[in-house]
């Protein structure tokens, strides 16, 4: 699921005590960083899944991103 669609999850079910694996990355489809206002992306996911037991896993950045000069993206702390 694209990170931009995470807010739609809050209406799907009662997330209380459900286990959720967060595999999102906070990037647009063209790999621009989404501003999270200083929060970790998982904090934003957790905000939409109240009561869920959230675990961050399986993040994937495509090899073309990993191959780039890390200094080319100063926002990626």
C-alpha positions as CSV (number, residue, x, y, z in Angstrom):
1,X,0.0,0.0,0.0
2,X,1.4,3.4,-0.8
3,X,2.2,5.5,2.2
4,X,-0.2,8.2,1.0
5,X,-3.1,5.8,1.4
6,X,-2.4,4.8,5.0
7,X,-5.1,7.1,6.4
8,X,-7.8,5.0,4.6
9,X,-6.9,2.1,6.9
10,X,-8.4,3.7,10.0
11,X,-12.0,3.1,8.7
12,X,-11.5,-0.6,7.8
13,X,-11.8,-2.2,11.2
14,X,-11.2,-1.8,14.9
15,X,-7.5,-2.1,15.1
16,X,-7.3,-2.6,18.9
17,X,-4.8,-5.3,19.8
18,X,-4.4,-6.4,16.2
19,X,-0.9,-7.0,15.0
20,X,0.1,-4.9,12.0
21,X,3.3,-5.2,10.0
22,X,4.2,-1.8,8.6
23,X,6.1,-2.3,5.3
24,X,5.6,1.3,4.1
25,X,8.2,3.8,3.0
26,X,7.4,7.5,3.1
27,X,8.1,8.2,-0.5
28,X,6.0,9.2,-3.5
29,X,5.7,7.0,-6.5
30,X,8.6,8.9,-8.1
31,X,10.8,8.4,-4.9
32,X,10.4,11.9,-3.5
33,X,10.4,12.0,0.3
34,X,7.1,12.7,1.9
35,X,7.3,15.3,4.7
36,X,6.3,13.6,8.0
37,X,6.6,16.7,10.1
38,X,9.5,15.2,12.1
39,X,7.7,12.0,12.9
40,X,8.9,8.6,12.0
41,X,6.7,7.1,9.3
42,X,5.6,4.3,11.6
43,X,4.4,6.9,14.1
44,X,2.1,8.2,11.4
45,X,0.9,4.7,10.5
46,X,0.2,4.1,14.2
47,X,-1.8,7.3,14.5
48,X,-4.2,5.8,11.9
49,X,-4.4,2.4,13.5
50,X,-5.3,3.2,17.1
51,X,-4.7,0.3,19.4
52,X,-2.8,-1.8,16.9
53,X,0.4,-3.5,17.9
54,X,2.6,-2.1,15.1
55,X,5.9,-3.6,13.9
56,X,8.1,-2.1,11.2
57,X,9.5,-4.6,8.8
58,X,10.2,-5.5,5.1
59,X,11.1,-2.0,4.0
60,X,12.4,-2.0,0.5
61,X,14.1,0.7,-1.5
62,X,14.8,-0.2,-5.1
63,X,18.4,-0.8,-6.0
64,X,18.5,2.4,-8.1
65,X,17.9,4.4,-5.0
66,X,20.5,2.5,-3.0
67,X,23.1,2.9,-5.7
68,X,22.8,6.7,-5.6
69,X,25.2,8.9,-3.8
70,X,23.9,9.2,-0.2
71,X,24.8,12.9,-0.2
72,X,22.4,13.5,-3.0
73,X,19.5,13.1,-0.5
74,X,20.4,15.1,2.6
75,X,16.8,14.7,4.0
76,X,17.3,10.9,4.4
77,X,18.7,10.8,7.9
